[in-house]
Amino acid sequence: MSAEPPDQSPGSATSEPVDALSVTRDAASVRNPPSDEEYTRILAHWQFAGWKRIANVQLPYRALLRRMAKGNTLEVGCGLGRNLEHLRGRSVGVDTNRVSVEIARGRGLPAYTADEFATLRHEFEPFDTLLASHLLEHLGVEVAVATLGEYLPALSGSARVVLITPQEAGYRPDPTHVAFMGFSELTEVATRLGFTPHRQRSFPLPRVVGRVFRYNEFVLVADRA
């Protein structure tokens, strides 16, 4: 793999090209969202493809995540547990999709439904990192702030948030994506939650590649103000 592109300062005027996807999708495109079972099958098809295991495509993402997430991590929107596996031994996951949670548990990962976590939250030590990876594009800014805000009491006083969303080529294929969440939107979410962004990057390749490479991502790290 080529050398990683340098980090960019949050708010840089050149960090993100203007794109038509910056507008929220019409509600009609998500009027009939898939059931928990259907969406879990979609996730499994994408995540467990044989060629991905053979090529070990998650290696650079795993390495980056382990560097960014400090201490114990709470992942909101953990899905089938890919990031819980990357952070095995120091992560807990929450998801509203009960079927995905059951599969993650079957893989030996600590995953809970949102209701279960609300009941058990006080049994956990405060978390040092709040991770939301490929979640916010399903919510939009306002719902993202409200959703992640519910988990702030579970965090330590020096916690950080790590926000990861797809770029254009990764955003388009999923009809349940409702809002394109670039650097400016991620910065707004983090700031409104009380965190100060200090690092943002296009990963694993430069920003322009995100228009054609499905696995390019926006990554933003912010610490408590």
CORHU-V607050 format. One line per field, one symbol per residue. phi: phi as a letter, one per 20 degrees, with the letter a starting at -180 (. if undefined). Layout:
phi = ???
This chain:
phi = .fgffffdfgngfdfbffbfffefffgffcfdfffgffffffgfffedggffffelfegffffffffeeelfdddenflengffffdgnbbcdcbeefffffffffendedcfgfffgfegfedfgeecddcdldffednffffffffffdgfeeffdfcdcdccfegfefffefefdbfdegfffffffffenddfcbbbececggffffcdfdececcdcdff
